[in-house]
């Protein structure tokens, strides 16, 4: 409170702030080019709105006088200087929106049209992957290069199912054409592991449900008459 009063008296008086600092034994430090994100000084400096104004606060038991001595004007480029950038951004935004609209339209048509027909309609390309497995990184890498999430692809369950994905100016329509036959030998080889994992999961869910049921229905009574000998005299 004392320092705030002193700062009010020092406003507009040349050399008064330096005099106060000498009187209080303050150490002067100049910090240059501080932006709003500066962790130590940014928030406090940007709370001062006028050049040469000062503020005071306590930081870890140490009093701090903070004065704003210079404001660097914000640089706002003229429209002429950024006209091409603005145009390109607008065109890219329109292109991305057009891709999304075309994909949704292609997905609706994909239930009756072939991919070859969609290719000709939307001037696209058609690629066939062959059989894929989650563990075959080499086979699924083609999706990764196009930023298509493979987890979404493997959620397709029915032949003919479609998945739509857009990324910037690029769009992809993925169709599941065939599902591999069930391999009984592979299942038998891993059946024991599957069984153990399933049993553990069922037991965990059962226990979680049991605890939740107790939490909802249990009644807790406190018996004040019971005590231990260590607290008796």
C-alpha positions, 0 to 999 in steps of 0.5 A: 500500500505504501509503494502504491501511494508512492508510485501515484506521487511519482507520476509525471515527476521526472526522476521521482521513481529512481529516487524512490528506488534508491531510497528503498535500496531497489536493484534495477533490471532492464528486460527487453522485448517481452511478449504476452507469452513470456512466463515471468514478465508477460502477464504483469507487463501487459496488464500495464496499458500506458507507457511509463506507468508502473505497478507494484506486487510481491513475488515470493516475499520480495517487492517488485516495482515494474515500469513499462518504458516502451511499447513496440507498435503491432505490425499489421500488414496492408491488404495489398501485401497479403492479397495473394496469401488471402486468395490462396487461403480462400481457394484452399478452404473452398477446395477442402469444402468441395472435397468434403461435399463430393465425398459425401455425394460419392458415398451415397452413390457408392451403394449402387455405382461401381468405383470405376464409375465414381472414378470417372464422375469425380476424376479420381483414381482407384487402387486395390490393396489385396488382403490386409491384416492389422499386424502387416505394417507393410500392407497398411503403410499405403493408408498411413501415407495418405493420412487415412487411419487404419483403425477406422478401416478395420472397423468395416465389417460388411462387404460393400461397406464404405468409409469416407476420409478427407484430409485438406485438399485430398479425399478418399473413399474406401470400400470393403470388397472381400473378407478372408475366410475364417481360419480354424487352425489359427483360432485353435492355436490361440484359443487358450489365450483368447479363453484366458483373456476373456475369463479375466475380462468377465471376472473384472467386469463382474467384480466391478459390477458387484462393487458398484452394486454394494456402493449403491445398496450398502448400509454402513453402521457405526458402533461407538461401543467398540474400542481397542485396549490401547486407547483405554486407561 
